[in-house]
Amino acid sequence: MESASRSVQTTWLTIAGICVLLFVPLVTRAADAPATARLIFVGDVMVAQDEETGRLIERGEDPFEPFAGLLKEADVAVGNLECVIAEKGEPVPKAFQFRANSRCIPVLKKHFTALTVANNHSGDFGKLALVEQCERFEKAGLPYFGGGRNKADARKPWIVERNGIRIALLGYCEVFSRSFQAETNLPGVAWSEHEDEVLADIKAARDNYKADVVIPFLHWGVEHEPANDRQKTFARRMIDAGADVIVGAHPHVTQGTAYYKGHLIVYSLGNFLFNGFHDDESQTGWALRLTVDRKGMVRWDTIVARLDERGVPHPHLEIPSPSGRAGSSEIVLQSH
C-alpha cells in the first residue's frame, strides 16, 4: 500500500511539474506583452436646443444609447462637439448658429471621456459663450481640448493616461470663421492654418508632456467633398513632426483613410449625431477604434454609424468599412 501511495504521489507530482512547465511560459509571455489602450473617435456631434437632437435630450431621451455599449468598451471615447453650450452671447452672422442647453452636459459626460471644441460652431455666440462653455465643462469635470480662454489654452494638449500609456490629443480648426481663432489674450479655438505652430505643438506633446502617443484631431476639408491636396500634404507634415495618427471631421461625409510611413490618416469621420441631412453620404459616419501601445498604433477598425431621421446614430457592424494593423500598408475593407 505504501509503495502504491508513493507511486500515486509521484504521478501527481509529475503531472503538476508538467503543468508548471506549460503554464510558466504562458504567464511569462503575458507579462512580457506590452500594455495597450483602446480609443474610439466619432465625428460631428450636434445637440443644439433648437434642433431635433437637442430636443431629444430635452424630452429625457438619450440619443447616444444605440452606441452606448461600443463607447463604453473604450478606455477613451472622444467626439467633436459641433455647438456651444452656453446662455451668454449673441449670434455671430453666419449660415447656422448652434447653441445647446446645459442639460446636455451630463449626457455627453456619460458617453465621452473628452470632447474637441476646435470647430466652426464653438464661436457661434461669441467669445463670452465659449468661455462660459469652458467653465461649465470644468465644473462638470468633462475634459475638452482645441479651445480655451487664450491661445496657449487652445493649443495645449489634453493628456490622458491609460494602462501606463500616456496619450496626448490636440484639436485644431481651419474652417470659417477666422474670428473664432484664439489669440494671445482672447478666447477661441486653435487654428491649424498656422502649420508651424501645430508642428511645434506635436513636438512639445512628446518632449514637454512626455506623451507616448500623439493624435491631432482636425476640423478641416470641404463639405461633401473628398479629401483635398491641402489635407493630404498637411497630414503627412504632422506625421513627419511626430504624430502617430491623424483624425479629421467637418465635411459631413467620410473621406477615406490612408497610410503614410506606417501611420494612419482618417481624413473625415463624417457625422455622428446630427439631424437635418437626408442623403445617404451625410447620414453615414464612422466610429474609429484604435488600439495603441507605448510605441503607437497597434491596430484599428471603423464601425459604420447610420443616422436615422432624427439624426441618431445606429451601429451597423455588418456593413464593410476600413480596418488595418500597424506595420501594414494595406487597408482592408471588411465587415466586423
Legacy VTK file of the C-alpha trace (Angstrom):
# vtk DataFile Version 3.0
C-alpha trace
ASCII
DATASET POLYDATA
POINTS 336 float
0.000 0.000 0.000
2.814 2.349 0.921
4.511 1.643 -2.415
1.282 2.296 -4.304
0.754 5.511 -2.378
4.248 6.716 -3.249
3.606 5.793 -6.875
0.396 7.826 -6.994
2.115 10.725 -5.266
4.966 10.585 -7.763
2.499 10.550 -10.655
0.687 13.629 -9.357
3.960 15.440 -8.772
4.992 14.646 -12.320
1.681 15.949 -13.693
1.981 19.062 -11.544
5.507 19.626 -12.807
4.392 19.323 -16.428
1.570 21.800 -15.785
4.031 24.261 -14.277
6.369 23.867 -17.254
3.471 24.507 -19.644
1.927 27.343 -17.656
5.016 29.386 -16.747
5.889 30.284 -20.370
2.288 31.432 -20.903
2.479 33.663 -17.823
5.878 34.961 -18.938
4.605 35.746 -22.428
1.533 37.502 -20.978
3.750 39.512 -18.628
6.071 40.420 -21.494
3.208 41.517 -23.773
3.072 45.324 -23.977
0.127 47.069 -22.351
-2.445 48.536 -24.708
-5.230 51.106 -24.550
-8.398 51.286 -26.631
-9.648 54.588 -28.033
-12.754 55.437 -30.031
-13.260 58.639 -32.040
-16.526 59.834 -33.553
-17.249 62.770 -35.841
-19.671 65.671 -35.602
-21.906 65.753 -32.514
-24.589 68.467 -32.559
-27.045 68.800 -29.668
-28.395 72.316 -30.290
-31.541 73.141 -28.336
-33.457 74.280 -31.439
-32.635 71.082 -33.352
-34.150 67.621 -33.076
-31.066 66.107 -31.435
-31.240 68.696 -28.654
-34.998 68.239 -28.266
-34.494 64.516 -27.736
-32.336 65.272 -24.693
-34.870 67.855 -23.514
-37.525 65.113 -23.596
-35.321 62.885 -21.467
-34.125 60.612 -24.276
-30.510 59.622 -24.783
-29.594 59.872 -28.486
-26.266 58.077 -27.884
-27.915 54.960 -26.450
-27.620 52.833 -29.619
-23.827 53.322 -29.452
-23.548 53.278 -25.647
-22.042 49.795 -25.398
-19.391 50.446 -28.042
-18.429 53.783 -26.495
-18.197 52.224 -23.048
-15.882 49.451 -24.279
-13.151 52.012 -25.000
-10.668 53.273 -22.438
-11.015 56.727 -24.034
-14.016 57.968 -26.060
-13.729 61.263 -27.958
-16.197 63.267 -30.046
-16.297 66.599 -31.897
-18.869 68.904 -30.267
-20.441 70.995 -33.036
-22.225 73.629 -30.922
-21.628 75.821 -27.896
-23.234 75.042 -24.542
-23.919 78.485 -23.100
-26.583 81.054 -22.306
-24.435 84.156 -22.819
-23.522 85.821 -26.086
-25.198 86.945 -29.293
-25.351 85.019 -32.578
-22.475 85.659 -34.966
-23.626 86.416 -38.541
-23.277 83.113 -40.431
-25.479 80.497 -42.065
-26.002 78.295 -38.991
-25.623 79.007 -35.277
-25.875 76.116 -32.822
-26.457 76.773 -29.113
-27.105 73.905 -26.680
-28.653 73.757 -23.235
-26.535 72.727 -20.240
-28.818 69.708 -19.742
-26.708 68.097 -22.490
-23.552 68.030 -20.370
-24.436 65.022 -18.165
-25.462 63.075 -21.281
-22.188 63.923 -23.028
-20.171 63.071 -19.926
-21.939 59.720 -19.641
-20.607 58.622 -23.032
-17.442 60.647 -23.737
-14.138 60.883 -21.911
-13.317 64.193 -23.639
-14.521 66.457 -26.456
-12.738 68.538 -29.037
-14.221 72.031 -29.348
-11.991 73.089 -32.252
-14.614 73.640 -34.928
-16.670 76.228 -36.791
-19.542 76.290 -34.278
-17.732 76.839 -30.967
-17.739 80.582 -31.710
-21.343 80.825 -32.921
-22.332 83.045 -29.991
-19.071 84.881 -29.480
-16.164 84.764 -27.058
-18.226 85.046 -23.865
-20.255 81.975 -24.775
-17.123 79.937 -25.410
-15.672 80.907 -22.030
-18.983 80.010 -20.380
-18.777 76.584 -22.002
-15.235 76.150 -20.672
-16.472 76.989 -17.186
-19.410 74.578 -17.438
-17.212 71.721 -18.648
-14.645 72.333 -15.923
-17.333 72.417 -13.239
-18.795 69.163 -14.586
-15.378 67.500 -14.858
-15.714 66.943 -18.607
-12.320 67.421 -20.319
-12.110 69.366 -23.587
-9.315 70.410 -25.927
-8.735 72.550 -29.012
-10.192 75.706 -27.490
-9.886 77.865 -24.399
-9.578 81.247 -22.768
-6.496 82.162 -24.788
-4.190 80.787 -27.464
-1.985 78.886 -25.035
-5.010 77.102 -23.571
-6.380 76.274 -27.019
-3.079 74.782 -28.212
-2.453 72.798 -25.026
-2.818 69.021 -25.432
-5.243 67.058 -23.348
-3.182 64.371 -21.641
-4.748 61.111 -20.512
-3.021 58.001 -19.194
-4.492 54.535 -19.574
-2.759 51.258 -18.695
0.556 53.063 -18.357
0.280 54.655 -21.815
0.423 58.443 -21.932
-1.755 59.845 -24.732
-1.873 63.453 -25.997
-4.831 64.760 -28.000
-4.635 68.076 -29.846
-7.545 69.872 -31.530
-7.439 72.356 -34.446
-9.847 74.116 -36.795
-9.319 75.856 -40.119
-12.934 76.380 -41.209
-14.909 79.666 -41.302
-14.949 81.819 -39.309
-11.388 83.024 -38.754
-12.723 85.266 -35.983
-13.189 82.103 -33.907
-9.450 81.570 -33.529
-7.856 82.118 -30.147
-5.387 84.965 -29.710
-2.735 85.629 -27.085
-5.264 87.241 -24.748
-8.550 86.299 -26.410
-10.655 83.116 -26.145
-11.147 80.924 -29.177
-10.085 77.725 -30.903
-6.651 76.578 -32.052
-6.177 77.408 -35.735
-4.455 74.808 -37.916
-3.560 77.109 -40.804
-0.696 78.174 -38.542
1.060 74.983 -39.581
4.369 75.642 -37.858
2.535 76.133 -34.555
0.742 72.803 -34.985
4.026 71.021 -35.718
5.594 72.672 -32.671
2.648 71.521 -30.526
3.117 67.931 -31.697
6.804 68.058 -30.798
6.018 69.659 -27.430
3.471 66.933 -26.644
6.328 64.435 -26.786
9.192 66.495 -25.414
7.437 68.549 -22.745
4.386 66.454 -21.873
6.190 63.112 -22.322
3.378 61.603 -24.391
3.843 58.106 -25.797
1.082 58.611 -28.387
0.149 61.920 -30.072
-3.096 62.303 -32.048
-4.208 65.608 -33.656
-7.971 65.899 -34.312
-8.524 68.300 -37.232
-11.622 70.214 -38.307
-10.839 70.720 -41.986
-11.703 69.975 -45.602
-14.618 70.992 -47.824
-18.156 69.897 -47.021
-19.424 66.937 -49.080
-16.129 66.698 -50.997
-13.272 64.149 -50.961
-10.056 64.892 -49.095
-8.096 67.610 -50.897
-4.385 68.140 -51.512
-4.111 70.528 -48.574
-5.351 67.861 -46.148
-3.099 65.175 -47.614
0.030 67.322 -47.537
-0.557 68.690 -44.050
-1.391 65.247 -42.649
1.999 63.998 -43.827
3.758 67.005 -42.320
2.126 66.300 -38.958
3.253 62.666 -39.079
6.770 63.750 -40.004
6.662 66.013 -36.930
5.824 63.073 -34.663
2.061 62.476 -34.798
1.012 58.821 -34.563
-2.476 59.038 -36.082
-4.374 61.879 -37.782
-8.144 62.119 -37.282
-10.435 64.562 -39.085
-14.020 65.818 -39.214
-16.186 68.641 -40.643
-17.141 67.690 -44.240
-20.308 65.819 -43.027
-19.183 62.799 -45.068
-16.446 60.224 -44.616
-13.366 60.986 -46.719
-11.404 57.765 -46.716
-8.264 56.556 -44.990
-4.576 56.273 -45.873
-1.209 55.169 -44.529
1.881 57.351 -44.580
5.144 55.838 -43.327
3.078 53.254 -41.467
0.910 55.861 -39.733
-2.872 56.062 -40.133
-4.738 59.057 -41.557
-8.543 59.223 -41.350
-9.442 62.380 -43.231
-13.041 62.671 -42.030
-15.249 60.550 -39.783
-18.388 62.242 -41.110
-21.471 62.889 -38.994
-22.214 61.039 -35.762
-25.168 62.793 -34.100
-26.602 65.385 -36.471
-30.093 65.980 -37.834
-31.127 67.874 -40.953
-29.423 65.684 -43.569
-31.289 63.393 -45.947
-28.687 61.942 -48.330
-27.010 58.606 -47.631
-23.475 60.010 -47.541
-24.289 62.609 -44.891
-26.240 60.059 -42.849
-23.331 57.622 -42.791
-20.372 58.167 -40.483
-17.582 56.130 -38.938
-16.586 55.441 -35.379
-12.826 54.892 -35.412
-11.488 52.326 -32.931
-7.760 52.416 -32.186
-5.629 50.131 -30.086
-2.334 51.728 -29.087
0.684 50.821 -27.011
3.643 52.941 -25.927
5.106 52.728 -29.435
1.961 53.944 -31.206
-0.881 52.320 -33.108
-1.247 48.532 -32.899
-4.459 48.033 -34.888
-7.593 49.890 -35.912
-11.012 49.478 -37.428
-14.122 51.508 -38.171
-17.752 50.940 -37.315
-20.407 52.311 -39.655
-22.852 54.693 -37.968
-26.113 55.156 -39.848
-28.154 58.186 -38.763
-31.923 57.847 -38.605
-34.440 60.567 -39.499
-33.850 62.208 -36.098
-30.069 62.287 -36.569
-29.453 59.471 -34.058
-26.560 57.104 -34.916
-27.024 53.336 -35.037
-24.095 50.929 -35.364
-24.106 48.639 -38.408
-21.433 46.037 -37.800
-22.429 44.099 -40.899
-21.541 46.921 -43.322
-17.944 46.689 -44.631
-15.661 49.521 -43.521
-11.888 50.151 -43.377
-9.558 48.460 -40.900
-5.866 47.595 -40.585
-2.854 46.927 -38.392
0.470 48.514 -37.550
3.229 47.660 -39.973
0.798 47.138 -42.830
0.435 49.262 -45.933
-2.866 47.595 -46.828
-6.233 48.925 -45.671
-8.821 46.163 -45.570
-12.494 46.729 -46.319
-14.252 44.211 -44.134
-17.340 43.763 -42.026
-16.961 43.173 -38.296
LINES 1 337
336 0 1 2 3 4 5 6 7 8 9 10 11 12 13 14 15 16 17 18 19 20 21 22 23 24 25 26 27 28 29 30 31 32 33 34 35 36 37 38 39 40 41 42 43 44 45 46 47 48 49 50 51 52 53 54 55 56 57 58 59 60 61 62 63 64 65 66 67 68 69 70 71 72 73 74 75 76 77 78 79 80 81 82 83 84 85 86 87 88 89 90 91 92 93 94 95 96 97 98 99 100 101 102 103 104 105 106 107 108 109 110 111 112 113 114 115 116 117 118 119 120 121 122 123 124 125 126 127 128 129 130 131 132 133 134 135 136 137 138 139 140 141 142 143 144 145 146 147 148 149 150 151 152 153 154 155 156 157 158 159 160 161 162 163 164 165 166 167 168 169 170 171 172 173 174 175 176 177 178 179 180 181 182 183 184 185 186 187 188 189 190 191 192 193 194 195 196 197 198 199 200 201 202 203 204 205 206 207 208 209 210 211 212 213 214 215 216 217 218 219 220 221 222 223 224 225 226 227 228 229 230 231 232 233 234 235 236 237 238 239 240 241 242 243 244 245 246 247 248 249 250 251 252 253 254 255 256 257 258 259 260 261 262 263 264 265 266 267 268 269 270 271 272 273 274 275 276 277 278 279 280 281 282 283 284 285 286 287 288 289 290 291 292 293 294 295 296 297 298 299 300 301 302 303 304 305 306 307 308 309 310 311 312 313 314 315 316 317 318 319 320 321 322 323 324 325 326 327 328 329 330 331 332 333 334 335
